Amino acid sequence: MNPITILYDQKHQEIASTVLKLNKQVNTLSLSRLFVILGGGALLFYTFQLESLPLVFFCFFALLFLFAYLVRRQSQLELQKNYFEAYLKVLSNEQNIIDGKVNMYAHGEDFEDDNHPYSSDMDVFGAYSLFAQLNRSTTKQGIDLLASWLSAPLDKEQIQRNQEASRELESESEWIWDFQAKLLANLNHKLDIKTFLSNYFQDRNFNFGNAFMRMYVKVGPVLFVLALVGSFFISKFAAVATILGLFHILWAFAKAGSVGLFSSRIDKIGGILASYADAIQAIENHAWKSASLQEMADELKQGGLSEPISKAFKKLAVLINNLDARNNVFVGLFLNLFLLWDFRQVLAIIDWKNKYEQEILNSFDTLAKVEAVNSLAIWKRNHPTYVYPVILVNPDEDKIEAQGIYHPLIPNELVVANDYTSNDHRVALVTGSNMAGKSTFLRTIGVNAILAYAGASVAASSFQLPIYKLISYMCIRDNLNESTSTFKAELNRMKFILDTVASHTDSFFLIDEMLRGTNSVDKYLGSRAIIKQLVRLDGKGMVATHDLQLSSLEREFPKDIKNYHFDIQVDEGQMLFDYKLKTGECKIFNASLLLRGIGVDIEENIG
């Protein structure tokens, strides 16, 4: 069995056992609460019969405190159970991905763009895409950041920093699982918490209160309690307590609309903020070794705060949950009577905002970085044979060197690795028969380059390349909305390729079977002219084609073009594909054999 699968299985069994124990404890506490209610009622009834008021009060408060303890304990256990259930989901998801099933994290459909220089051709985003395999981010910032890394090359320094962080994290399985479990509550959450908080902090409701309210919220509850206690000794204090109590209640009712507007926009994110706090605390508390991760952790300490930013998150979560207590009419009435609760919590949130706003908003960006490099680390851990590529400096002079390279989205049992170097040419012309592997090979180079430029490990035994401006011409489609035919779409894409090569010496093109939307003569002549134009522009890249005649271009440009091919072997009428890249032009084609396979015979001689 795969060692990685064994690791997940063992941890899954351990956590499943913990969840089972917690379920039993929660159920036991539920029964205990029921017993306290029923047994306590009987006990109080019995003590009433004894006509001992002190004993009745003692039993009542003892039962009340016992019930409160059981409620609190059950709440704590349920939080633990929810965490470990999320942990189980994280482990199950990794097992599912290894088994070829769907990743529960976002697949990046929002980033699909047919006009992008390469993402559509390389299946970077969408179902069964590279992003769908890589992504383990739950926050919008984390998802966006990872998508940006796959949409355009990072600079060499950032690539190496991502490699460094990924190397450290890949060996921290326990930390990664814990980190993912803490953030799983945010999975598929449509609300962008950072943007929401940023807008919320600018809301005019943050002008709530004045100097008198701030002063009275501190002294008013004390005055009320003193008047209430004094009324037991001096009857006139009862009138004072009554006036103060009515003032508190009426004032709270008068401001209920403003408090309600303040509360309604934020009362649903308290739990999510608590999960952010736990994830950030995991970053703060870990002893990182790599400079890259140390800097990310240090970002959370900037701003001159005297306490960790995770505590600030937890404070806000507590304040939101406290304010939410007003939604229970009777509890809210009691709390406002004694403590002016609504005003106290709103003012506390305003003070919190004034103290922590910028640091909290910045921490979302740091969390996104950790989520994104975490995705790269899990990718490497799940593919232990992958390697980190070497990034070269000069795209005009440095060459691609790949050993044992293959497409990372092809199942392991179907993988065929190839070697390739561009040391003696600038344009690789790849010919071959249908289904022999030409298009897959071009995508193999492209996808692994995209991974390399994001700082991820690649599907190869070794891979080195400079940072190219990658462009592709593969899946060209018509567009009925824009009244664009396939051939017009091809022309538009080819103009984009030529313009990019002309203006960017660091570009690298991947072209698969150009000009499919026209007749064979125009297709050949046009393809030949385009390749010659690319050579004249000092272009670098790969072209895959069925047109064997184009192989003659190698003789015209021996220093610039080199022929490669994928062929087939025919054994007793059966086609055998080895999917191995070979030098030279292809001599064997298979269209007639494929057509015979579906019952169509081709005439050998026409005339």
LOVO-280238 format. One record per residue (C-alpha): x, y, z; residue number from 1. Coordinates in nm, 2 decimals. Layout:
x,y,z,resi
X,Y,Z,NUM $
...
This chain:
x,y,z,resi
0.00,0.00,0.00,1 $
0.11,0.36,-0.07,2 $
0.30,0.49,0.24,3 $
0.10,0.81,0.22,4 $
-0.22,0.62,0.22,5 $
-0.11,0.42,0.53,6 $
-0.03,0.75,0.71,7 $
-0.38,0.88,0.64,8 $
-0.54,0.56,0.74,9 $
-0.36,0.54,1.07,10 $
-0.44,0.90,1.16,11 $
-0.80,0.85,1.05,12 $
-0.85,0.56,1.28,13 $
-0.69,0.75,1.57,14 $
-0.92,1.06,1.52,15 $
-1.23,0.84,1.46,16 $
-1.17,0.68,1.80,17 $
-1.15,1.02,1.96,18 $
-1.47,1.13,1.80,19 $
-1.64,0.82,1.92,20 $
-1.53,0.88,2.28,21 $
-1.64,1.24,2.27,22 $
-1.98,1.14,2.13,23 $
-2.03,0.91,2.43,24 $
-1.93,1.18,2.68,25 $
-2.17,1.43,2.52,26 $
-2.45,1.18,2.53,27 $
-2.37,1.11,2.90,28 $
-2.38,1.48,2.98,29 $
-2.71,1.51,2.80,30 $
-2.86,1.24,3.02,31 $
-2.70,1.39,3.33,32 $
-2.87,1.72,3.25,33 $
-3.20,1.55,3.22,34 $
-3.14,1.37,3.55,35 $
-3.05,1.70,3.72,36 $
-3.38,1.85,3.59,37 $
-3.60,1.56,3.69,38 $
-3.41,1.46,4.01,39 $
-3.36,1.83,4.11,40 $
-3.73,1.89,4.08,41 $
-3.81,1.60,4.30,42 $
-3.54,1.71,4.55,43 $
-3.68,2.06,4.57,44 $
-4.03,1.93,4.62,45 $
-3.90,1.71,4.90,46 $
-3.72,2.00,5.07,47 $
-4.03,2.22,5.05,48 $
-4.21,1.95,5.25,49 $
-3.94,1.99,5.52,50 $
-4.03,2.36,5.55,51 $
-3.67,2.46,5.58,52 $
-3.61,2.78,5.37,53 $
-3.23,2.77,5.40,54 $
-3.23,2.41,5.28,55 $
-3.45,2.50,4.99,56 $
-3.22,2.79,4.89,57 $
-2.91,2.57,4.92,58 $
-3.06,2.29,4.71,59 $
-3.19,2.53,4.45,60 $
-2.85,2.71,4.40,61 $
-2.66,2.38,4.42,62 $
-2.88,2.24,4.14,63 $
-2.85,2.56,3.94,64 $
-2.47,2.56,3.96,65 $
-2.45,2.19,3.88,66 $
-2.68,2.23,3.58,67 $
-2.47,2.54,3.46,68 $
-2.15,2.33,3.49,69 $
-2.30,2.05,3.29,70 $
-2.41,2.29,3.02,71 $
-2.07,2.45,3.00,72 $
-1.89,2.11,3.00,73 $
-2.11,1.98,2.73,74 $
-2.06,2.29,2.52,75 $
-1.68,2.25,2.56,76 $
-1.70,1.88,2.45,77 $
-1.92,1.96,2.15,78 $
-1.66,2.22,2.04,79 $
-1.39,1.95,2.07,80 $
-1.61,1.70,1.88,81 $
-1.67,1.96,1.60,82 $
-1.30,2.01,1.57,83 $
-1.22,1.64,1.55,84 $
-1.50,1.58,1.30,85 $
-1.35,1.85,1.09,86 $
-1.01,1.68,1.13,87 $
-1.17,1.36,1.00,88 $
-1.31,1.54,0.70,89 $
-0.96,1.67,0.62,90 $
-0.81,1.32,0.64,91 $
-1.09,1.17,0.43,92 $
-1.05,1.44,0.17,93 $
-0.68,1.36,0.13,94 $
-0.76,0.99,0.09,95 $
-1.03,1.07,-0.16,96 $
-0.79,1.28,-0.37,97 $
-0.53,1.00,-0.37,98 $
-0.81,0.76,-0.48,99 $
-0.90,0.99,-0.77,100 $
-1.21,1.14,-0.62,101 $
-1.32,1.50,-0.60,102 $
-1.14,1.75,-0.37,103 $
-1.38,1.92,-0.13,104 $
-1.20,2.25,-0.16,105 $
-1.27,2.51,-0.43,106 $
-1.18,2.41,-0.78,107 $
-1.13,2.76,-0.92,108 $
-1.41,2.78,-1.17,109 $
-1.43,3.15,-1.10,110 $
-1.08,3.19,-1.26,111 $
-1.15,3.01,-1.59,112 $
-1.07,3.24,-1.88,113 $
-1.05,3.14,-2.24,114 $
-0.85,3.46,-2.32,115 $
-0.58,3.39,-2.06,116 $
-0.23,3.32,-2.22,117 $
-0.24,2.96,-2.11,118 $
-0.47,2.86,-1.83,119 $
-0.76,2.73,-2.04,120 $
-0.53,2.51,-2.26,121 $
-0.34,2.37,-1.95,122 $
-0.65,2.29,-1.75,123 $
-0.53,2.52,-1.47,124 $
-0.88,2.60,-1.33,125 $
-1.21,2.42,-1.31,126 $
-1.32,2.06,-1.25,127 $
-1.04,1.80,-1.28,128 $
-0.79,2.09,-1.31,129 $
-0.45,2.16,-1.16,130 $
-0.61,2.40,-0.91,131 $
-0.87,2.14,-0.81,132 $
-0.59,1.91,-0.72,133 $
-0.37,2.16,-0.54,134 $
-0.60,2.39,-0.35,135 $
-0.64,2.35,0.03,136 $
-0.74,2.71,0.10,137 $
-1.07,2.81,0.25,138 $
-1.04,3.19,0.27,139 $
-1.11,3.40,-0.03,140 $
-0.77,3.56,0.01,141 $
-0.60,3.22,0.02,142 $
-0.79,3.10,-0.29,143 $
-0.72,3.42,-0.48,144 $
-0.35,3.41,-0.39,145 $
-0.30,3.05,-0.50,146 $
-0.49,3.12,-0.82,147 $
-0.26,3.42,-0.89,148 $
0.05,3.20,-0.85,149 $
-0.08,2.97,-1.11,150 $
-0.19,3.25,-1.35,151 $
0.15,3.43,-1.38,152 $
0.51,3.34,-1.29,153 $
0.64,3.47,-0.96,154 $
0.99,3.61,-0.96,155 $
1.28,3.38,-0.88,156 $
1.31,3.50,-0.52,157 $
0.95,3.44,-0.44,158 $
0.96,3.10,-0.61,159 $
1.25,3.00,-0.39,160 $
1.07,3.13,-0.08,161 $
0.76,2.92,-0.16,162 $
0.98,2.62,-0.22,163 $
1.15,2.68,0.12,164 $
0.82,2.71,0.30,165 $
0.67,2.41,0.13,166 $
0.98,2.20,0.22,167 $
0.93,2.27,0.58,168 $
0.56,2.23,0.59,169 $
0.55,1.90,0.40,170 $
0.71,1.73,0.70,171 $
0.47,1.89,0.95,172 $
0.17,1.66,0.88,173 $
0.02,1.70,1.23,174 $
0.04,2.08,1.21,175 $
-0.11,2.09,0.86,176 $
-0.40,1.87,0.96,177 $
-0.47,2.08,1.27,178 $
-0.44,2.40,1.07,179 $
-0.69,2.27,0.80,180 $
-0.93,2.14,1.07,181 $
-0.94,2.48,1.24,182 $
-1.03,2.66,0.91,183 $
-1.27,2.41,0.78,184 $
-1.57,2.60,0.91,185 $
-1.49,2.86,0.65,186 $
-1.51,2.60,0.36,187 $
-1.76,2.71,0.09,188 $
-1.85,3.01,0.30,189 $
-1.96,3.27,0.05,190 $
-1.89,3.57,0.26,191 $
-1.54,3.74,0.22,192 $
-1.48,3.80,0.59,193 $
-1.19,4.05,0.53,194 $
-1.40,4.27,0.29,195 $
-1.70,4.24,0.52,196 $
-1.51,4.36,0.82,197 $
-1.34,4.63,0.62,198 $
-1.68,4.77,0.51,199 $
-1.83,4.71,0.85,200 $
-1.56,4.91,1.02,201 $
-1.64,5.21,0.79,202 $
-2.01,5.19,0.87,203 $
-2.17,5.51,1.02,204 $
-2.30,5.30,1.31,205 $
-1.95,5.32,1.45,206 $
-2.03,5.67,1.55,207 $
-2.26,5.52,1.82,208 $
-2.25,5.67,2.17,209 $
-2.11,5.99,2.33,210 $
-1.91,6.09,2.63,211 $
-2.21,6.07,2.87,212 $
-2.30,5.72,2.75,213 $
-1.94,5.60,2.80,214 $
-1.93,5.75,3.15,215 $
-2.27,5.63,3.25,216 $
-2.22,5.27,3.12,217 $
-1.94,5.24,3.38,218 $
-2.11,5.40,3.68,219 $
-2.49,5.34,3.61,220 $
-2.49,4.96,3.68,221 $
-2.30,5.03,4.01,222 $
-2.55,5.29,4.11,223 $
-2.84,5.06,4.03,224 $
-2.70,4.77,4.23,225 $
-2.62,5.00,4.53,226 $
-2.97,5.14,4.52,227 $
-3.12,4.79,4.50,228 $
-2.92,4.66,4.79,229 $
-2.99,4.98,4.99,230 $
-3.36,4.93,4.94,231 $
-3.34,4.63,5.18,232 $
-3.23,4.86,5.45,233 $
-3.37,5.21,5.36,234 $
-3.71,5.20,5.19,235 $
-3.65,5.53,5.00,236 $
-3.37,5.36,4.80,237 $
-3.64,5.14,4.64,238 $
-3.77,5.44,4.45,239 $
-3.42,5.53,4.33,240 $
-3.36,5.17,4.21,241 $
-3.70,5.17,4.03,242 $
-3.62,5.50,3.86,243 $
-3.27,5.39,3.76,244 $
-3.40,5.05,3.64,245 $
-3.67,5.21,3.42,246 $
-3.42,5.46,3.28,247 $
-3.19,5.17,3.18,248 $
-3.47,4.97,3.02,249 $
-3.63,5.27,2.84,250 $
-3.29,5.39,2.72,251 $
-3.21,5.05,2.59,252 $
-3.55,5.04,2.40,253 $
-3.49,5.39,2.26,254 $
-3.16,5.28,2.12,255 $
-3.27,4.93,2.02,256 $
-3.29,5.02,1.65,257 $
-2.93,5.16,1.63,258 $
-2.80,4.86,1.83,259 $
-3.00,4.62,1.61,260 $
-2.84,4.77,1.29,261 $
-2.50,4.74,1.45,262 $
-2.56,4.39,1.57,263 $
-2.75,4.24,1.27,264 $
-2.45,4.28,1.03,265 $
-2.20,4.10,1.24,266 $
-2.38,3.86,1.47,267 $
-2.34,3.56,1.23,268 $
-1.96,3.56,1.20,269 $
-1.86,3.52,1.56,270 $
-1.80,3.15,1.52,271 $
-1.60,3.19,1.20,272 $
-1.38,3.46,1.36,273 $
-1.31,3.22,1.64,274 $
-1.18,2.96,1.39,275 $
-0.96,3.23,1.23,276 $
-0.82,3.30,1.57,277 $
-0.74,2.94,1.63,278 $
-0.56,2.91,1.29,279 $
-0.36,3.23,1.34,280 $
-0.27,3.11,1.69,281 $
-0.13,2.79,1.53,282 $
0.10,3.01,1.31,283 $
0.20,3.23,1.60,284 $
0.29,2.94,1.84,285 $
0.48,2.72,1.60,286 $
0.87,2.72,1.61,287 $
0.93,2.78,1.24,288 $
1.28,2.70,1.09,289 $
1.26,2.85,0.74,290 $
1.31,3.22,0.70,291 $
1.00,3.24,0.48,292 $
0.76,3.10,0.74,293 $
0.93,3.30,1.02,294 $
0.86,3.62,0.83,295 $
0.50,3.52,0.78,296 $
0.47,3.46,1.16,297 $
0.64,3.79,1.23,298 $
0.39,3.98,1.01,299 $
0.13,3.88,1.27,300 $
0.33,4.06,1.54,301 $
0.36,4.39,1.36,302 $
0.17,4.71,1.46,303 $
0.32,4.74,1.81,304 $
0.05,4.53,1.98,305 $
0.12,4.41,2.33,306 $
-0.06,4.08,2.26,307 $
-0.09,3.82,1.98,308 $
-0.33,3.90,1.70,309 $
-0.51,3.57,1.76,310 $
-0.62,3.71,2.10,311 $
-0.76,4.01,1.93,312 $
-0.96,3.79,1.70,313 $
-1.09,3.59,2.00,314 $
-1.19,3.91,2.18,315 $
-1.40,4.02,1.88,316 $
-1.56,3.68,1.86,317 $
-1.65,3.70,2.23,318 $
-1.79,4.05,2.20,319 $
-2.00,3.95,1.90,320 $
-2.14,3.65,2.09,321 $
-2.20,3.87,2.40,322 $
-2.40,4.12,2.19,323 $
-2.59,3.83,2.04,324 $
-2.74,3.76,2.39,325 $
-2.98,4.06,2.33,326 $
-3.17,3.84,2.08,327 $
-3.32,3.65,2.37,328 $
-3.58,3.90,2.49,329 $
-3.58,3.79,2.86,330 $
-3.20,3.76,2.89,331 $
-3.16,4.09,2.71,332 $
-3.41,4.26,2.94,333 $
-3.23,4.13,3.25,334 $
-2.88,4.22,3.12,335 $
-2.98,4.57,3.01,336 $
-3.15,4.63,3.34,337 $
-2.84,4.55,3.55,338 $
-2.55,4.61,3.31,339 $
-2.68,4.83,3.02,340 $
-2.55,4.53,2.82,341 $
-2.62,4.65,2.47,342 $
-2.44,4.97,2.51,343 $
-2.15,4.81,2.69,344 $
-2.09,4.55,2.41,345 $
-2.13,4.80,2.13,346 $
-1.89,5.05,2.29,347 $
-1.64,4.76,2.35,348 $
-1.66,4.66,1.98,349 $
-1.59,5.02,1.88,350 $
-1.29,5.04,2.11,351 $
-1.17,4.70,1.97,352 $
-1.20,4.84,1.62,353 $
-1.00,5.15,1.70,354 $
-0.72,4.95,1.85,355 $
-0.69,4.65,1.62,356 $
-0.85,4.73,1.28,357 $
-0.55,4.76,1.06,358 $
-0.36,4.47,1.22,359 $
-0.67,4.24,1.19,360 $
-0.71,4.33,0.82,361 $
-0.34,4.27,0.75,362 $
-0.35,3.93,0.92,363 $
-0.60,3.80,0.66,364 $
-0.32,3.85,0.40,365 $
-0.07,3.66,0.61,366 $
-0.32,3.38,0.67,367 $
-0.37,3.36,0.29,368 $
0.00,3.32,0.24,369 $
0.02,3.03,0.48,370 $
-0.29,2.87,0.33,371 $
-0.14,2.89,-0.02,372 $
0.21,2.75,0.07,373 $
0.02,2.49,0.27,374 $
-0.14,2.38,-0.05,375 $
0.20,2.34,-0.22,376 $
0.33,2.14,0.08,377 $
0.04,1.90,0.07,378 $
0.09,1.86,-0.30,379 $
0.46,1.76,-0.24,380 $
0.37,1.53,0.06,381 $
0.11,1.35,-0.15,382 $
0.36,1.31,-0.43,383 $
0.69,1.22,-0.26,384 $
0.87,1.14,-0.59,385 $
0.81,1.49,-0.72,386 $
1.11,1.73,-0.72,387 $
1.15,2.10,-0.67,388 $
1.28,2.25,-1.00,389 $
1.58,2.46,-1.05,390 $
1.49,2.81,-1.17,391 $
1.75,2.96,-1.41,392 $
1.83,3.33,-1.45,393 $
1.84,3.42,-1.82,394 $
1.53,3.33,-2.04,395 $
1.72,3.44,-2.35,396 $
2.02,3.21,-2.31,397 $
1.93,2.94,-2.05,398 $
1.76,2.62,-2.17,399 $
1.50,2.37,-2.05,400 $
1.64,2.04,-1.91,401 $
1.39,1.78,-1.81,402 $
1.45,1.42,-1.70,403 $
1.17,1.18,-1.63,404 $
0.90,1.44,-1.68,405 $
0.53,1.35,-1.70,406 $
0.18,1.51,-1.67,407 $
0.08,1.54,-1.30,408 $
-0.29,1.50,-1.37,409 $
-0.25,1.16,-1.54,410 $
-0.31,0.86,-1.30,411 $
0.01,0.70,-1.18,412 $
-0.06,0.37,-1.34,413 $
-0.09,0.53,-1.69,414 $
0.21,0.77,-1.66,415 $
0.49,0.75,-1.91,416 $
0.79,0.98,-1.84,417 $
1.01,1.15,-2.10,418 $
1.33,1.33,-2.12,419 $
1.37,1.66,-2.31,420 $
1.63,1.93,-2.35,421 $
1.63,2.25,-2.56,422 $
2.00,2.29,-2.56,423 $
2.05,2.26,-2.94,424 $
1.74,2.43,-3.07,425 $
1.48,2.70,-3.00,426 $
1.17,2.54,-3.16,427 $
1.08,2.17,-3.11,428 $
0.86,2.05,-3.39,429 $
0.67,1.74,-3.27,430 $
0.50,1.52,-3.53,431 $
0.32,1.20,-3.47,432 $
0.02,0.99,-3.53,433 $
-0.32,1.04,-3.37,434 $
-0.34,0.97,-2.99,435 $
0.03,0.90,-2.98,436 $
0.10,1.17,-2.71,437 $
0.20,1.49,-2.89,438 $
-0.06,1.72,-2.72,439 $
-0.01,1.56,-2.38,440 $
0.37,1.62,-2.40,441 $
0.32,1.99,-2.48,442 $
0.08,2.01,-2.18,443 $
0.33,1.82,-1.97,444 $
0.60,2.08,-2.03,445 $
0.34,2.36,-1.98,446 $
0.18,2.23,-1.66,447 $
0.51,2.15,-1.49,448 $
0.64,2.50,-1.59,449 $
0.33,2.65,-1.42,450 $
0.39,2.45,-1.11,451 $
0.76,2.55,-1.11,452 $
0.67,2.92,-1.14,453 $
0.44,2.90,-0.84,454 $
0.71,2.74,-0.62,455 $
0.55,2.40,-0.63,456 $
0.71,2.06,-0.68,457 $
0.69,1.91,-1.03,458 $
0.63,1.57,-1.18,459 $
0.98,1.49,-1.29,460 $
1.31,1.33,-1.16,461 $
1.48,1.67,-1.25,462 $
1.37,1.99,-1.41,463 $
1.54,2.32,-1.47,464 $
1.42,2.61,-1.67,465 $
1.43,2.99,-1.68,466 $
1.12,3.20,-1.61,467 $
0.94,3.23,-1.94,468 $
0.63,3.42,-2.04,469 $
0.42,3.12,-2.12,470 $
0.17,3.13,-2.41,471 $
-0.03,2.86,-2.57,472 $
-0.25,2.78,-2.87,473 $
-0.44,2.45,-2.82,474 $
-0.81,2.44,-2.74,475 $
-0.94,2.70,-2.99,476 $
-1.32,2.73,-2.99,477 $
-1.57,2.93,-3.18,478 $
-1.78,3.19,-2.99,479 $
-2.15,3.22,-3.10,480 $
-2.21,3.51,-2.87,481 $
-1.94,3.71,-3.05,482 $
-2.02,3.56,-3.39,483 $
-1.66,3.42,-3.41,484 $
-1.60,3.11,-3.62,485 $
-1.33,2.86,-3.53,486 $
-1.10,2.98,-3.80,487 $
-1.14,3.34,-3.69,488 $
-1.08,3.24,-3.33,489 $
-0.76,3.07,-3.44,490 $
-0.64,3.37,-3.63,491 $
-0.71,3.59,-3.33,492 $
-0.51,3.35,-3.11,493 $
-0.22,3.33,-3.35,494 $
-0.20,3.71,-3.38,495 $
-0.18,3.71,-3.00,496 $
0.11,3.45,-3.01,497 $
0.30,3.64,-3.28,498 $
0.26,3.98,-3.11,499 $
0.37,3.84,-2.78,500 $
0.68,3.67,-2.93,501 $
0.76,3.99,-3.12,502 $
0.74,4.21,-2.81,503 $
0.87,3.97,-2.54,504 $
1.20,3.79,-2.59,505 $
1.13,3.58,-2.28,506 $
0.81,3.42,-2.42,507 $
0.77,3.05,-2.47,508 $
0.49,2.92,-2.69,509 $
0.31,2.58,-2.70,510 $
0.12,2.54,-3.02,511 $
-0.09,2.23,-3.10,512 $
-0.21,2.17,-3.45,513 $
-0.26,2.52,-3.58,514 $
-0.52,2.63,-3.84,515 $
-0.75,2.34,-3.80,516 $
-1.04,2.55,-3.93,517 $
-0.93,2.56,-4.29,518 $
-0.85,2.32,-4.58,519 $
-0.54,2.11,-4.59,520 $
-0.35,2.31,-4.84,521 $
-0.40,2.64,-4.67,522 $
-0.34,2.47,-4.34,523 $
0.00,2.35,-4.45,524 $
0.11,2.67,-4.62,525 $
-0.02,2.88,-4.33,526 $
0.14,2.67,-4.06,527 $
0.47,2.67,-4.25,528 $
0.46,3.05,-4.28,529 $
0.38,3.09,-3.91,530 $
0.66,2.87,-3.79,531 $
0.91,3.06,-4.02,532 $
0.78,3.38,-3.88,533 $
0.83,3.26,-3.52,534 $
1.18,3.16,-3.61,535 $
1.26,3.49,-3.76,536 $
1.13,3.66,-3.44,537 $
1.38,3.44,-3.24,538 $
1.08,3.27,-3.08,539 $
1.12,2.97,-2.84,540 $
0.87,2.69,-2.79,541 $
0.71,2.38,-2.92,542 $
0.48,2.30,-3.21,543 $
0.29,1.98,-3.24,544 $
0.15,1.88,-3.59,545 $
0.02,1.60,-3.81,546 $
0.17,1.77,-4.12,547 $
0.48,1.56,-4.18,548 $
0.58,1.80,-4.46,549 $
0.66,2.06,-4.19,550 $
0.95,1.84,-4.08,551 $
1.14,1.98,-4.37,552 $
1.18,2.31,-4.19,553 $
1.45,2.15,-3.98,554 $
1.67,2.14,-4.29,555 $
1.60,2.51,-4.36,556 $
1.67,2.62,-4.00,557 $
1.91,2.35,-3.86,558 $
2.02,2.57,-3.57,559 $
1.67,2.68,-3.47,560 $
1.43,2.38,-3.53,561 $
1.46,2.02,-3.42,562 $
1.23,1.74,-3.51,563 $
1.08,1.51,-3.25,564 $
0.80,1.26,-3.28,565 $
0.57,1.00,-3.11,566 $
0.50,0.69,-3.31,567 $
0.31,0.36,-3.29,568 $
0.39,0.00,-3.35,569 $
0.14,-0.22,-3.54,570 $
0.13,-0.58,-3.44,571 $
-0.12,-0.80,-3.62,572 $
-0.34,-0.50,-3.70,573 $
-0.33,-0.38,-3.34,574 $
-0.18,-0.04,-3.26,575 $
0.06,-0.02,-2.97,576 $
0.14,0.32,-2.82,577 $
0.46,0.36,-2.60,578 $
0.41,0.74,-2.56,579 $
0.79,0.79,-2.57,580 $
0.94,1.11,-2.72,581 $
1.19,1.03,-3.00,582 $
1.41,1.25,-3.21,583 $
1.35,1.29,-3.58,584 $
1.03,1.30,-3.79,585 $
0.74,1.06,-3.76,586 $
0.71,0.79,-4.03,587 $
0.40,0.61,-3.92,588 $
0.05,0.74,-3.91,589 $
-0.26,0.57,-3.79,590 $
-0.58,0.75,-3.92,591 $
-0.67,0.46,-4.15,592 $
-0.63,0.20,-3.88,593 $
-0.84,0.41,-3.64,594 $
-1.11,0.45,-3.90,595 $
-1.12,0.07,-3.98,596 $
-1.17,0.03,-3.61,597 $
-1.51,0.20,-3.64,598 $
-1.60,0.02,-3.96,599 $
-1.48,0.27,-4.22,600 $
-1.24,0.15,-4.49,601 $
-1.01,0.39,-4.68,602 $
-0.93,0.34,-5.04,603 $
-0.55,0.27,-5.08,604 $
-0.53,0.41,-5.43,605 $
-0.73,0.68,-5.59,606 $
-0.72,0.76,-5.95,607 $
